[in-house]
Amino acid sequence: MVMSSTFAARALLVAASLSAVLLASSCANSSDEASVDAARSSANASLSTSVSISSSKAHAPLPNATELDAQIKKALDPNLPDSERTNLIEDGAAFSDAIPDMYKALRDNPHAVYGVVDPVFDNRDGTLTATMRLDKDGSGTNIRTTIVHFVLLDGRWKISRTDLCGILRSADYRTAACG
């Protein structure tokens, strides 16, 4: 089992606190068992909360490259309602005005081939890292790659706003959503 640094730090703090309480109570002539029990309960509650938070991040369903690729292609599907499309992007509402321009970019580059490729890395902080390939003219002679992060928000993996802007820039596309 791999412990996060937060979990390890809390576990160490709990152990040190319990040791101090136990040492103090063993040195005193009349131990205050209620204080020891209260400290123990507080330490156990803190530890349980920490484990629960770590477990929820560790057990979020991790998509593979094919699933992430499908998500990006879905975001560019003209038949998808805009509200669903923007829900696939971190801070997606900022891109709502850029959607018509994204369709224009797709029409201007009908032979473009793009997609997420393996491997996908779990960064263990609520983000994933993957590689995206872009062949703007589909010839295979000018393939660009870029790192793409996905952020776990509201129980869904969303493409990072910053990285989406990077992808758009690598395709020589500019939008006000990216500054």
VENPE-V274581 format. One record per pair of residues at least 6 apart in sequence whose ideal C-beta (glycine too) atoms are under 8 Angstrom apart, sorted by the first residue. I is the first residue (numbers start at 1). J is the second residue. If there is no record, write none. Layout:
BEGIN
I;J
I;J
END
This chain:
BEGIN
2;124
3;11
3;54
4;54
4;124
6;50
6;54
7;50
7;51
7;54
10;46
10;47
10;50
11;47
11;50
14;43
14;46
14;47
17;39
17;43
18;39
18;40
18;43
21;35
21;36
21;39
21;40
22;36
25;31
25;32
25;33
25;35
25;36
57;124
57;125
57;126
57;152
58;124
60;126
60;152
60;155
62;120
62;122
62;128
63;71
63;120
63;128
63;150
63;157
64;118
64;120
65;116
65;117
65;118
65;119
65;120
65;130
66;116
68;116
68;120
68;128
68;130
68;148
68;150
68;157
69;115
69;116
69;117
71;88
71;157
71;159
72;88
72;114
72;115
72;116
72;132
72;159
73;115
74;80
74;85
74;88
75;85
75;88
75;89
75;159
76;102
76;106
77;85
78;103
82;96
82;99
85;92
85;99
86;92
86;93
86;95
86;96
86;99
87;156
87;158
88;156
88;158
88;159
89;95
89;158
89;159
89;161
89;164
90;151
90;153
90;158
90;159
90;160
90;161
90;164
91;161
92;158
92;161
94;161
94;177
95;102
95;164
95;175
95;177
97;176
97;177
98;175
98;176
98;177
101;173
101;175
102;168
102;173
102;175
105;168
105;171
105;173
106;112
109;136
109;137
109;171
111;137
111;138
111;139
112;134
112;135
112;136
112;137
112;138
112;171
113;133
113;134
113;135
113;138
114;132
114;133
114;134
114;135
115;132
115;133
116;130
116;131
116;132
116;148
117;130
117;131
117;132
117;133
118;130
119;130
119;131
120;128
120;129
120;130
121;128
121;129
121;130
122;128
123;129
123;149
126;151
126;152
127;149
127;150
127;151
127;152
127;160
128;149
128;150
128;157
129;147
129;148
129;149
130;147
130;148
130;149
130;150
131;145
131;146
131;147
131;148
132;145
132;146
132;147
132;148
132;167
133;143
133;144
133;145
134;143
134;144
134;145
134;146
134;167
134;170
134;171
135;142
135;143
135;144
136;142
136;144
136;171
136;172
144;170
146;163
146;166
146;167
146;170
147;163
148;159
148;160
148;163
148;166
148;167
149;159
149;160
149;162
149;163
150;157
150;158
150;159
150;160
151;157
151;158
151;159
151;160
152;158
161;177
164;178
165;175
165;177
165;178
165;179
168;174
168;175
168;178
169;178
END
